[in-house]
Amino acid sequence: MVNNLLLLNQFPDVDADKTVGRRHYPIAVGRKKVLKNANDIENLIPFMGKNVLLNILMPLLTAIVIFIG
């Protein structure tokens, strides 16, 4: 889950990262081959928020279930 969070958050930074020489998956493969709407950052923002929320809530809910059970 955390890997997906980090991957999704790399897309808005592709142009800036290229200028300083960084190389990560969206740069290496290219945005068009990775996601259909990868160039539409405004469309990705809600998914980025949901991804962060999922990464925060999942371990918390797992801990609650373990503690109660």
DSSP file (Angstrom, degrees, kcal/mol; ACC not computed):
  #  RESIDUE AA STRUCTURE BP1 BP2  ACC     N-H-->O    O-->H-N    N-H-->O    O-->H-N    TCO  KAPPA ALPHA  PHI   PSI    X-CA   Y-CA   Z-CA
    1    1 A M     >        0   0    0      0, 0.0     4,-2.0     0, 0.0     5,-0.1   0.000 360.0 360.0 360.0 -42.6    0.0    0.0    0.0
    2    2 A V  H  >  +     0   0    0      1,-0.2     4,-2.6     2,-0.2     5,-0.2   0.877 360.0  56.3 -66.4 -36.0    2.8    2.4    0.9
    3    3 A N  H  > S+     0   0    0      1,-0.2     4,-2.6     2,-0.2    -1,-0.2   0.922 107.4  48.6 -59.9 -43.3    4.5    1.7   -2.4
    4    4 A N  H  > S+     0   0    0      2,-0.2     4,-2.6     1,-0.2     5,-0.2   0.886 109.9  52.8 -63.9 -38.2    1.3    2.7   -4.3
    5    5 A L  H  X S+     0   0    0     -4,-2.0     4,-1.8     2,-0.2    -2,-0.2   0.942 112.3  43.9 -60.4 -48.4    1.1    5.8   -2.2
    6    6 A L  H  < S+     0   0    0     -4,-2.6     4,-0.5     2,-0.2    -2,-0.2   0.894 113.8  50.7 -66.2 -40.1    4.7    6.8   -3.1
    7    7 A L  H >X S+     0   0    0     -4,-2.6     3,-1.3     1,-0.2     4,-0.6   0.939 110.5  47.9 -63.1 -47.7    4.2    5.9   -6.8
    8    8 A L  H >< S+     0   0    0     -4,-2.6     3,-0.8     1,-0.3    -1,-0.2   0.855 107.9  56.0 -63.8 -34.5    1.1    7.9   -7.2
    9    9 A N  T 3< S+     0   0    0     -4,-1.8     4,-0.3     1,-0.2    -1,-0.3   0.565  96.2  66.8 -76.4  -7.2    2.7   10.9   -5.5
   10   10 A Q  T X4 S+     0   0    0     -3,-1.3     3,-0.7    -4,-0.5     4,-0.3   0.741  83.3  75.4 -81.2 -23.4    5.5   10.9   -8.1
   11   11 A F  G X< S+     0   0    0     -3,-0.8     3,-1.3    -4,-0.6     4,-0.3   0.900  91.9  49.2 -61.4 -45.5    3.3   11.8  -11.0
   12   12 A P  G 3  S+     0   0    0      0, 0.0     4,-0.3     0, 0.0     3,-0.3   0.761 111.7  52.3 -65.5 -20.0    2.8   15.5  -10.2
   13   13 A D  G <> S+     0   0    0     -3,-0.7     4,-3.1    -4,-0.3     5,-0.3   0.351  75.5 105.3 -96.8   5.6    6.6   16.0   -9.7
   14   14 A V  H <> S+     0   0    0     -3,-1.3     4,-2.2    -4,-0.3    -1,-0.2   0.912  81.9  44.7 -56.4 -49.3    7.8   14.4  -13.0
   15   15 A D  H  > S+     0   0    0     -4,-0.3     4,-1.4    -3,-0.3    -1,-0.2   0.930 117.4  44.2 -64.4 -45.3    8.7   17.7  -14.7
   16   16 A A  H  > S+     0   0    0     -4,-0.3     4,-0.9     1,-0.2    -1,-0.2   0.900 113.1  51.9 -65.4 -40.4   10.5   19.1  -11.7
   17   17 A D  H  <>S+     0   0    0     -4,-3.1     5,-2.3     1,-0.2     3,-0.4   0.859 105.2  55.6 -66.0 -35.3   12.3   15.8  -11.0
   18   18 A K  H ><5S+     0   0    0     -4,-2.2     3,-1.1    -5,-0.3    -1,-0.2   0.886 102.4  56.9 -63.0 -38.3   13.6   15.6  -14.6
   19   19 A T  H 3<5S+     0   0    0     -4,-1.4    -1,-0.2     1,-0.3    -2,-0.2   0.780 110.7  42.7 -67.8 -25.7   15.2   19.0  -14.3
   20   20 A V  T 3<5S-     0   0    0     -4,-0.9    -1,-0.3    -3,-0.4    -2,-0.2   0.332 119.6-105.5-103.2   7.1   17.3   18.0  -11.3
   21   21 A G  T < 5 +     0   0    0     -3,-1.1    -3,-0.2    -4,-0.3    -2,-0.1   0.594  65.1 151.4  87.0  10.6   18.2   14.6  -12.7
   22   22 A R      < -     0   0    0     -5,-2.3     2,-0.4    -6,-0.2    -1,-0.2  -0.417  27.6-159.5 -72.2 153.7   16.0   12.3  -10.6
   23   23 A R        +     0   0    0     -2,-0.1     2,-0.3     4,-0.0    -9,-0.0  -0.924  24.0 147.5-139.7 111.3   14.9    9.1  -12.2
   24   24 A H    >>  -     0   0    0     -2,-0.4     4,-3.0   -14,-0.1     3,-0.9  -0.794  60.8 -77.5-134.0 179.6   11.8    7.2  -10.9
   25   25 A Y  H 3>>S+     0   0    0      1,-0.3     4,-2.9    -2,-0.3     5,-0.6   0.863 125.1  48.2 -52.6 -51.4    9.2    5.0  -12.5
   26   26 A P  H 3>5S+     0   0    0      0, 0.0     4,-1.0     0, 0.0    -1,-0.3   0.834 117.4  44.6 -62.0 -28.2    7.0    7.7  -14.1
   27   27 A I  H <45S+     0   0    0     -3,-0.9    -2,-0.2     3,-0.2     4,-0.1   0.920 116.0  45.8 -76.7 -44.8   10.1    9.3  -15.6
   28   28 A A  H  <5S+     0   0    0     -4,-3.0    -3,-0.2     1,-0.2    -1,-0.1   0.906 127.4  26.8 -65.6 -43.5   11.6    6.0  -16.8
   29   29 A V  H  <5S-     0   0    0     -4,-2.9     4,-0.2    -5,-0.2    -1,-0.2   0.806 111.7-118.8 -90.5 -33.1    8.5    4.6  -18.3
   30   30 A G     X< -     0   0    0     -4,-1.0     4,-1.1    -5,-0.6     3,-0.4   0.112  17.1 -99.4 100.2 142.2    6.7    7.8  -19.2
   31   31 A R  H  > S+     0   0    0      1,-0.2     4,-2.1     2,-0.2     3,-0.5   0.886 117.5  57.5 -63.0 -39.7    3.4    9.1  -17.9
   32   32 A K  H  4 S+     0   0    0      1,-0.2    -1,-0.2     2,-0.2    -2,-0.1   0.836 109.4  44.4 -65.1 -32.1    1.4    8.0  -21.0
   33   33 A K  H  4 S+     0   0    0     -3,-0.4    -1,-0.2    -4,-0.2    -2,-0.2   0.709 114.1  50.9 -83.3 -19.1    2.4    4.4  -20.6
   34   34 A V  H  < S+     0   0    0     -4,-1.1     2,-0.3    -3,-0.5    -2,-0.2   0.933 121.4   5.5 -85.7 -49.8    1.8    4.3  -16.8
   35   35 A L    ><  -     0   0    0     -4,-2.1     3,-1.1     1,-0.1    -1,-0.3  -0.980  60.3-130.1-138.0 148.7   -1.7    5.7  -16.5
   36   36 A K  T 3  S+     0   0    0     -2,-0.3     3,-0.3     1,-0.2    -1,-0.1   0.899 113.0  30.7 -62.5 -41.5   -4.4    6.8  -18.9
   37   37 A N  T >  S+     0   0    0      1,-0.2     3,-1.3     2,-0.1    -1,-0.2  -0.059  80.3 126.7-107.9  31.4   -4.9   10.2  -17.2
   38   38 A A  T <  S+     0   0    0     -3,-1.1    -1,-0.2    -7,-0.3    -2,-0.1   0.770  73.6  50.8 -65.0 -26.5   -1.3   10.6  -15.9
   39   39 A N  T 3  S+     0   0    0     -3,-0.3     2,-1.3    -4,-0.2    -1,-0.3   0.606  92.0  81.2 -85.5 -10.6   -1.0   14.0  -17.5
   40   40 A D    X>  +     0   0    0     -3,-1.3     4,-1.1     1,-0.2     3,-1.0  -0.663  55.9 171.9 -94.8  79.5   -4.2   15.3  -15.9
   41   41 A I  H 3> S+     0   0    0     -2,-1.3     4,-1.6     1,-0.3     3,-0.4   0.853  74.3  60.5 -60.7 -36.8   -2.8   16.1  -12.5
   42   42 A E  H 34 S+     0   0    0      1,-0.3    -1,-0.3     2,-0.2    -2,-0.1   0.850 105.2  49.7 -59.7 -33.1   -6.1   17.7  -11.4
   43   43 A N  H <4 S+     0   0    0     -3,-1.0     4,-0.5     1,-0.2    -1,-0.3   0.768 109.5  52.1 -75.3 -26.6   -7.8   14.3  -12.0
   44   44 A L  H  X S+     0   0    0     -4,-1.1     4,-2.2    -3,-0.4     3,-0.4   0.753  89.1  79.6 -81.1 -24.8   -5.2   12.5   -9.9
   45   45 A I  H  X S+     0   0    0     -4,-1.6     4,-2.1     1,-0.2     5,-0.2   0.883  90.9  50.1 -57.1 -45.2   -5.4   14.7   -6.8
   46   46 A P  H  > S+     0   0    0      0, 0.0     4,-2.2     0, 0.0    -1,-0.2   0.892 112.3  49.1 -61.1 -35.9   -8.6   13.0   -5.4
   47   47 A F  H  > S+     0   0    0     -4,-0.5     4,-2.2    -3,-0.4    -2,-0.2   0.858 107.9  54.0 -69.8 -34.4   -7.1    9.6   -5.8
   48   48 A M  H  X S+     0   0    0     -4,-2.2     4,-2.1     2,-0.2    -1,-0.2   0.912 109.5  48.2 -64.4 -41.7   -3.9   10.8   -4.1
   49   49 A G  H  X S+     0   0    0     -4,-2.1     4,-2.4     2,-0.2    -2,-0.2   0.911 112.0  48.4 -64.2 -43.4   -6.0   11.9   -1.1
   50   50 A K  H  X S+     0   0    0     -4,-2.2     4,-2.5     1,-0.2    -1,-0.2   0.869 109.6  53.7 -64.4 -36.2   -7.9    8.6   -1.0
   51   51 A N  H  X S+     0   0    0     -4,-2.2     4,-2.1     2,-0.2    -2,-0.2   0.909 109.4  47.3 -65.3 -42.8   -4.6    6.8   -1.2
   52   52 A V  H  X S+     0   0    0     -4,-2.1     4,-1.5     2,-0.2    -2,-0.2   0.936 112.3  50.1 -62.8 -46.6   -3.2    8.7    1.8
   53   53 A L  H  X S+     0   0    0     -4,-2.4     4,-2.9     1,-0.2     3,-0.3   0.907 110.2  50.0 -59.4 -43.4   -6.4    8.1    3.8
   54   54 A L  H  X S+     0   0    0     -4,-2.5     4,-2.3     1,-0.2    -1,-0.2   0.895 109.1  51.8 -61.8 -41.3   -6.3    4.4    3.0
   55   55 A N  H  < S+     0   0    0     -4,-2.1    -1,-0.2     1,-0.2    -2,-0.2   0.760 115.3  42.2 -70.0 -24.2   -2.6    4.1    4.1
   56   56 A I  H  X S+     0   0    0     -4,-1.5     4,-1.0    -3,-0.3    -2,-0.2   0.885 118.7  42.2 -84.9 -43.9   -3.4    5.8    7.4
   57   57 A L  H  X S+     0   0    0     -4,-2.9     4,-3.2    -5,-0.2     5,-0.3   0.851 103.0  64.6 -75.8 -35.5   -6.7    4.1    8.2
   58   58 A M  H  X S+     0   0    0     -4,-2.3     4,-2.3    -5,-0.3     5,-0.2   0.932 106.7  40.5 -60.2 -50.9   -5.8    0.5    7.2
   59   59 A P  H  > S+     0   0    0      0, 0.0     4,-2.4     0, 0.0    -1,-0.2   0.889 116.6  52.1 -64.6 -35.5   -3.1   -0.1    9.9
   60   60 A L  H  X S+     0   0    0     -4,-1.0     4,-2.1     2,-0.2    -2,-0.2   0.941 112.0  44.3 -64.2 -47.0   -5.2    1.8   12.4
   61   61 A L  H  X S+     0   0    0     -4,-3.2     4,-2.4     1,-0.2    -1,-0.2   0.870 112.2  53.3 -65.8 -36.6   -8.3   -0.4   11.7
   62   62 A T  H  X S+     0   0    0     -4,-2.3     4,-2.3    -5,-0.3    -1,-0.2   0.918 109.1  49.0 -63.1 -43.0   -6.1   -3.5   11.7
   63   63 A A  H  X S+     0   0    0     -4,-2.4     4,-2.5     2,-0.2    -2,-0.2   0.887 110.5  50.9 -64.2 -39.2   -4.7   -2.6   15.2
   64   64 A I  H  X S+     0   0    0     -4,-2.1     4,-2.7     2,-0.2     5,-0.3   0.929 110.5  48.7 -64.2 -44.8   -8.2   -2.0   16.5
   65   65 A V  H  X S+     0   0    0     -4,-2.4     4,-2.7     1,-0.2    -2,-0.2   0.903 113.3  47.3 -62.2 -41.5   -9.4   -5.4   15.3
   66   66 A I  H  < S+     0   0    0     -4,-2.3    -1,-0.2     2,-0.2    -2,-0.2   0.907 113.3  48.5 -66.5 -41.0   -6.4   -7.1   16.8
   67   67 A F  H  < S+     0   0    0     -4,-2.5    -2,-0.2    -5,-0.2    -1,-0.2   0.903 117.9  39.8 -66.6 -41.9   -6.9   -5.3   20.1
   68   68 A I  H  <        0   0    0     -4,-2.7    -2,-0.2     1,-0.2    -1,-0.2   0.893 360.0 360.0 -73.2 -40.7  -10.6   -6.1   20.3
   69   69 A G     <        0   0    0     -4,-2.7    -1,-0.2    -5,-0.3    -2,-0.2   0.465 360.0 360.0 -77.4 360.0  -10.3   -9.6   19.0
